Amino acid sequence: MQPGTHFAFGAHDTHGFVASFTSSLPAHIAHWYLEREQFEPVPGEPGLYRLSEPERDGPRRTRQAVDDLRLLGYTVQADMRLDPALSVGPPRPVRPNGLQERRSRLAQAAAGRTTQRATPPATSLPSARPIPPRPTYAPTVHLTASGGGRSR
């Protein structure tokens, strides 16, 4: 392991995806970060943590943990397939949902000419009332002083 490394991630035959920390990091801080990244302590193996539910997209979650800890400024060593800087996960399958085709049709329709009139109709609705003009003066309100209030 390189000097100054804080965390190490890898694959274990028995425990699946595992992580450990070095003595350059206080144990309680490493424990806190690893638990937030969904790693749990391995019983009987001090300092070793395993990914909880590794069958639930384990490689991606482990790569995400490596990336998160690096973004926080920690030095992380990881196996090649678990290092997001060195490996790329398998491409996700794209399910056709017609969204791309619909967007394409909408874009073509927006670019084409419209069949609607460019100017509004000249006739007005018979039930529409005209809006009265705004007054040119400001109304004045006269307030009277009441004698029953408190003095200042």
Secondary structure, DSSP 8 states (H G I E B T S, - for coil): --TT--EEEEEETTTEEEEEE-TTS-HHHHHHHHHHTTEEE-TT-TTEEEESSTTTTHHHHHHHHHHHHHHTT--EEE-GGG-TTT-----------SHHHHHHHHHHHHHS--SS-SS--S---TT--------SS---------TTS---
